[in-house]
Amino acid sequence: MGFSPEQNAMPPEALLEWYVEMGADEAISDAETNWFAASEAALAPASRAENAPASAPPADQAPSAAQVQRPVSAEPATDKAASALAGAAQSLEELRAALESLEGFPLKVTATNLVFGEGVETPDVMFIGEAPGAEEDRQGRPFVGASGRLLDRMMASIGLDRAENAYITNILPWRPPGNREPTAAEIAICLPFIRRHIALVRPRIIVPVGGTAAKALLDQRQGIMRLRGRRFEFADPGLEQALPAVPLFHPAFLLRSTGQKALAWRDLLTIKQIIQ
């Protein structure tokens, strides 16, 4: 695999951190791992285990730690159940509890922590990414790895801080195994929760961070290159009025494509102008 000039210039510690941020955080073996199969195995009915022979399976067929760590309901989560749980939440604490009570969602089994959100209520801007990365999963906090530090610097450039006037979260509160892209079904289950999250936080403007978040929240099919910097309206029954929304490049993308930082800066100025 070749490296870009920026990567060649990185010190070893920074390059290793970049690998972890991109999802290369698990040294298992030379064989490929099917993370989708691992997620599906987490939802296997309990009856399969009851009917299994008493003898132990071969070592190469033994379930992984992620599969046996925490049992989940045999019934898969549904959009309807997610909507009911999210809609009943009247505070951020109740919304977090609703997510923790969601049954039949495989990512709850393979993830280490629920990554809810961080910041102040009624902020100027609510930044919404795609899903937690490896470091976020370990700490249970959103945007704390290399891309999170870049996002903090981007926010600071227009007078924003997660401790004072901003809020940060993700569409998915659990990390997909190996940092893979979320499936359409996973996004559909989590969408009622993030929409309720927005209504409870009550920001002045929302910023979908990255293409997946932008397309899911704004019901768009175009990629982030066409969506970034444009002003949209986000409407929801839980809001008194629609909120302005401006998609932004994901910091992880900017770490790989530094030439796009000029466009990101332009988009940040658009966000600042809307706030003012």
C-alpha positions in Angstrom: 0.0 0.0 0.0 1.4 3.4 -1.0 1.3 6.4 1.3 0.5 10.0 0.5 3.2 12.7 1.0 1.4 13.8 4.1 1.5 10.3 5.5 5.1 9.8 4.7 5.9 13.0 6.7 4.0 11.7 9.8 6.0 10.6 12.8 5.4 6.9 13.6 3.1 7.7 16.5 0.9 9.9 14.4 0.7 7.3 11.6 -0.3 4.6 14.0 -3.0 6.9 15.4 -4.2 7.5 11.9 -4.5 3.8 11.2 -6.5 3.4 14.4 -8.8 6.2 13.4 -9.4 4.6 10.0 -10.4 1.4 11.7 -7.2 -0.7 11.5 -7.1 -1.2 15.3 -7.3 -5.0 15.6 -4.5 -7.4 14.8 -6.2 -10.7 14.7 -4.8 -13.0 11.9 -4.0 -13.1 8.2 -7.5 -14.5 7.5 -10.3 -12.1 6.6 -13.1 -11.5 9.2 -16.7 -11.3 8.1 -18.0 -8.7 10.6 -21.5 -8.8 9.1 -21.7 -12.5 9.9 -20.6 -11.8 13.5 -23.4 -9.2 13.8 -26.0 -11.7 12.5 -24.7 -14.4 14.8 -25.4 -12.1 17.7 -29.1 -12.3 16.9 -29.2 -16.1 16.5 -32.2 -17.6 18.4 -31.3 -19.1 21.8 -32.8 -22.4 20.6 -29.8 -23.1 18.4 -27.6 -23.1 21.5 -30.0 -25.4 23.4 -30.0 -27.9 20.6 -26.3 -27.9 20.1 -24.3 -31.1 21.0 -22.8 -31.2 24.5 -19.2 -31.6 23.1 -17.2 -28.4 22.7 -16.9 -27.1 19.0 -13.5 -27.1 17.3 -11.3 -24.1 18.2 -11.6 -22.6 14.8 -15.4 -22.6 15.1 -15.6 -21.2 18.7 -17.6 -18.0 19.0 -15.6 -14.8 19.4 -15.6 -12.8 22.6 -17.8 -10.2 20.9 -20.5 -12.8 20.2 -20.7 -14.2 23.7 -20.0 -11.0 25.7 -23.6 -9.8 26.1 -26.7 -11.7 25.0 -29.4 -9.9 23.1 -33.0 -10.6 22.3 -33.7 -13.2 19.6 -36.2 -10.8 18.1 -34.6 -8.2 15.8 -35.2 -4.5 16.6 -37.8 -2.8 14.3 -38.3 0.7 13.1 -41.6 0.8 14.9 -40.1 -0.2 18.3 -37.3 2.3 17.9 -39.8 5.1 17.1 -41.9 4.2 20.1 -38.9 4.3 22.5 -37.5 7.5 21.0 -40.8 9.3 21.0 -41.5 8.6 24.7 -38.3 10.2 25.8 -38.8 13.6 27.4 -35.2 14.4 28.2 -31.7 13.5 27.2 -31.4 11.2 30.2 -34.6 9.4 29.1 -33.4 9.2 25.5 -30.1 7.6 26.6 -32.0 5.1 28.8 -34.3 4.3 25.8 -31.2 3.5 23.7 -29.8 1.3 26.4 -33.1 -0.6 26.6 -33.3 -1.2 22.8 -33.4 -5.0 22.2 -32.3 -7.0 19.2 -29.7 -4.6 17.8 -26.5 -6.4 16.9 -24.2 -3.4 17.2 -24.9 -3.3 21.0 -23.2 -6.7 21.3 -20.1 -6.0 19.2 -19.5 -2.4 20.5 -17.8 -1.7 23.8 -19.7 1.4 24.9 -22.8 3.4 24.0 -21.6 6.7 22.6 -24.4 9.1 23.3 -23.5 12.8 22.9 -21.5 15.6 24.4 -22.0 19.3 24.8 -24.5 21.9 26.0 -28.3 22.0 25.5 -29.7 24.7 23.2 -26.3 25.1 21.5 -25.5 27.3 18.6 -24.6 24.3 16.5 -25.2 20.5 16.8 -22.7 18.5 14.9 -23.9 15.0 13.9 -21.4 12.4 12.5 -21.9 8.9 11.1 -20.9 6.5 13.9 -18.2 6.2 16.7 -14.7 5.2 15.8 -12.3 2.9 17.7 -11.3 5.5 20.3 -14.8 6.8 20.7 -16.0 3.3 21.3 -13.3 2.8 24.0 -14.0 6.1 25.8 -17.8 6.2 25.3 -17.5 9.8 24.0 -18.0 11.2 20.5 -15.2 12.6 18.3 -12.2 12.1 20.6 -9.7 10.5 18.3 -7.6 12.3 15.6 -10.7 13.4 13.7 -12.3 14.6 16.9 -9.3 16.8 17.7 -9.4 18.2 14.2 -13.2 18.9 14.6 -12.4 20.8 17.8 -9.9 23.0 16.0 -12.4 23.6 13.2 -15.1 24.6 15.7 -12.7 26.9 17.5 -11.9 28.7 14.3 -15.5 30.0 14.3 -15.9 30.5 18.0 -17.5 27.1 18.9 -16.6 24.8 21.8 -18.4 21.6 22.9 -18.2 22.8 26.5 -19.7 26.2 25.8 -22.0 26.5 22.7 -21.9 23.3 20.7 -23.1 19.7 20.9 -21.7 16.6 19.2 -23.2 13.2 18.5 -23.6 10.6 15.8 -26.4 8.9 13.8 -25.4 5.6 15.3 -24.5 5.5 19.0 -22.6 2.2 18.6 -19.5 1.5 16.6 -19.9 -0.8 13.6 -17.3 -3.6 13.8 -14.0 -2.7 12.1 -15.4 0.8 11.4 -17.4 -0.5 8.5 -20.0 1.6 6.9 -23.4 1.4 8.6 -26.1 -0.6 6.8 -29.4 1.0 5.6 -31.2 -1.1 8.2 -29.0 0.0 11.0 -29.5 3.7 10.1 -33.2 3.2 9.8 -33.3 1.8 13.4 -31.2 4.7 14.8 -32.9 7.5 12.8 -35.9 8.0 15.2 -33.4 8.4 18.1 -31.2 11.0 16.4 -34.3 13.0 15.3 -35.5 12.9 18.9 -32.0 13.8 20.0 -32.1 17.0 17.9 -35.5 17.9 19.2 -34.4 17.6 22.8 -31.1 19.5 22.3 -32.8 22.3 20.4 -29.8 23.7 18.5 -30.0 26.8 16.3 -28.4 24.9 13.4 -27.4 21.3 12.7 -24.3 20.3 10.8 -24.4 16.8 9.3 -20.7 15.7 9.3 -19.9 13.5 6.4 -21.9 12.0 3.5 -23.7 9.3 5.5 -25.1 11.7 8.1 -26.0 14.3 5.5 -27.9 11.8 3.3 -29.7 10.2 6.3 -30.8 13.4 8.0 -31.7 15.4 4.9 -33.1 12.6 2.8 -30.6 13.2 0.0 -28.9 10.8 -2.5 -26.1 13.0 -3.6 -22.6 12.6 -2.1 -20.9 15.0 0.3 -19.0 16.7 -2.5 -22.3 18.0 -3.8 -24.0 18.5 -0.4 -21.3 20.3 1.5 -21.7 24.0 2.1 -25.3 24.1 0.9 -28.1 25.3 3.2 -30.9 22.8 3.8 -33.9 22.8 6.1 -34.4 20.0 8.7 -38.0 19.6 9.8 -39.4 17.3 12.5 -42.7 17.0 14.3 -40.8 17.5 17.6 -39.5 20.9 16.5 -41.5 24.1 16.5 -39.9 25.2 13.2 -37.4 23.8 10.7 -33.7 24.2 11.4 -31.1 25.3 9.0 -28.7 22.5 8.1 -25.2 22.8 6.4 -23.4 19.5 5.6 -19.6 19.5 6.3 -16.8 17.3 5.3 -16.0 14.6 7.9 -12.6 15.4 9.7 -11.4 11.9 9.0 -11.8 12.7 5.3 -9.9 15.9 5.7 -7.0 14.1 7.4 -6.7 11.9 4.3 -7.4 14.7 1.8 -5.8 17.9 3.1 -6.4 19.7 -0.2 -10.1 19.9 0.7 -9.5 21.9 3.8 -10.0 25.2 1.9 -13.6 24.1 1.0 -14.2 23.1 4.6 -13.1 26.5 5.8 -15.5 28.1 3.4 -18.3 25.9 4.8 -17.4 26.9 8.3 -17.7 30.5 7.4 -21.2 29.8 6.0 -22.1 28.2 9.3 -20.8 31.2 11.2 -22.7 33.5 9.1 -26.0 31.6 9.7 -25.3 31.7 13.5 -24.7 35.5 13.4 
